[in-house]
Amino acid sequence: MKKEIKFSLVFRDMWQSAGKYVPRVDQLTKVAPAIIEMGCFARVETNGGGFEQVNLLFGENPNRAVREWTKPFHEAGIQTHMLDRALNGLRMSPVPADVRQLFYKVKKAQGTDIARTFCGLNDVRNIEPSIHYAKDAGMISQCCLCITHSPVHTVEYYTQLAYTLIEKGADEICIKDMAGIGRPHSLGQIVANIKKKYPDIPVQYHSHAGPGLSMASILEVCEAGCDYIDVGMEPLSWGTGHADVLAVQAMLKDAGFVVPEINMKAYMKVRSLIQEFMDDFLGLYISPRNRMMNSLLIGPGLPGGMMGSLMSDLEKNLESINKNRQKQNKPLMTQDDLLVKLFEEVAYVWPRVGYPPLVTPFSQYVKNLALMNVMQMEKGKERWSMIAEDIWDMLLGKAGRLPGKLAPELVAKAKEEGRQFFSGNPQDNYPNALDIYRRKMNEKHWEVGEDEEELFEYAMHPSQYEAYRSGKAKVEFKVDVAKRRAEKEKASAPTTEVALPKTPQTMTVNVDGQNYRVTVAFGDTPNMPAPAQTPAQQTPTPAPAAPAQGSKEVLSPLEGKFFLIKNASETPLKVGDSVQKGDVICYVEAMKTYNTVRSEFSGTITAICVNPGDSVSEDDVLMLIQ
């Protein structure tokens, strides 16, 4: 009889690999007892990654969600673990050191046992502080090897990385095969090397099923000495998700491993509840394509956890491309056409940006850069003509050391724009900020919360937290759900006589007893203005006075959300401020990155046409400058 293999249910990742959202806290606490009743899980992934942001987008408090969701597992003796992004904490951009340190204290107090830390560049300088912060907070520090397949990412590379992390204090190692493109034989060698030198260090394997290699990889790593296997379950297994626990258990049992038995009655109950949550609203954000496996993913190496949001993004990007094609009397592009173009462009871009492992946030950076290239070239512009600031930080070394070399044309572009390459410790670029957020909370008369968890949430996700506190996030979420339901009903009943409105409609949405009047567009309604989100009983804010004659328009370069600043260290511009040509004047946040908008002319701002956090479409007027 071979060694015992334990299972970990990656419940959070199951959802976010399939779509945009995870269940609400009431749904999470409803399914927890049935997961426990299955009797086969030693660990459950409860939070981390996008979990916090998703709750804020719901207009819900993520701190309450974590506390209530982890509690039943603790009571049952099941360990909980979260995914964190090292230098980036729980977000896409780097986090100040004092915010990172508070992060682990808060999550331990809320009931999370294990911090699974990864750096998308596998830069130990970004991971090492998290090891100490986690252990100081009383958590288990599990550190990741972000797996990819390239000329620089060899068995020796990963073996030495694991040794270094263990020597720095890591309690456990996770083989994070986020795209499922790790080759089974090589993965087995890596695990065997770790176990040979450090036999008492637990090793956990995480893989996505999409490309079709994961089952072979699971068997190989178990033969090499792996201790824990991450699994999913129906109806959210396979596809861009994870291998189902039933199949993994059957395979390993046949191979002679000791594996836990599964309470099938409870399995079916959890399966039924997951479907119930999908039918409620979560299925509105899950593309049917994400339920399929696709070996084409071996080429671009895009991670399963990103594919959920990718298909949603492509819908918006395809609409933008086809609007431009219509103007030029060109045939419209299909989603399949765009997907193939994107995969081809990712394959072109990836080696030229230094082979960063394609995991959050760098998978998004590479994908976004590839998609921007496709979109800009569709408009007759040059490749690399639009690079978001977060992506520049990666290229310049501010986020960590790239595994490979940067292409000469990107080095030249950086020099042309006066950008400086950085070789120091990435954390040095992001000074402490908790005092800033304490002051801001005091000014707003907001409590810092139990264990300072509200302070942490504000410092980690400033714009999303403000939208949550104002009620704006919940309004936008409810409106989006209503719109998606209406469009789904229309698509499922094409023969009905009822047609959706062709012009924007005003409706009232009730949020926690407060009525809000909002404007909603259905289908392809053109030139939709940003929705108003004012309480229904209030008098709408008067329109601003007409700007001075001769003002020039600053247009949005893409669809997204408008922000004047992207962090607390910046000072937002206001009407009356002078700007010079080339100055950064605002940002459009799209596809989880902040895209800089620079002024194309010098002058004085005469109008700011949208509010921070408002949704904007491509070519919407953001500002007027005279």
Secondary structure, DSSP 8 states (H G I E B T S, - for coil): ---B-EEEE-HHHHHHHHBS----HHHHHHHHHHHHHT--EEEEEEEETTHHHHHHHHT--HHHHHHHHHHHHHHTT-EEEEEE-GGGTTSSS---HHHHHHHHHHHHHHT--EEEE--TT--HHHHHHHHHHHHHTT-EEEEEEE---STT--HHHHHHHHHHHHHTT-SEEEEEETTS-S-HHHHHHHHHHHHHH-TTS-EEEEE--TTS-HHHHHHHHHHTT--EEEEB-TTSBSTTSB-BHHHHHHHHHHTT-B-----HHHHHHHHHHHHHHHHHTGGGGB-GGGGS--GGGGTT---HHHHHHHHHHHHHHHHHHHHHHHHTT-----HHHHHHHHHHHHHHHHHHBT---S-TTHHHHHHHHHHHHHHHHHTT--TTS---HHHHHHHHTTT---SS-B-HHHHHHHHHTT-----S-GGGGS---HHHHHHHHHHHT----GGGHHHHHHHHSHHHHHHHHHTHHHHHHHHHHHHHHHHHHHHH-TTSS----SS-EEEEEEETTEEEEEEE--TT-TT------EETTS----------TT-EEEE-SSSEEEES-SSTTS----TT-EE-TT-EEEEEEETTEEEEEE-SS-EEEEEE-S-TT-EE-TT-EEEEE-
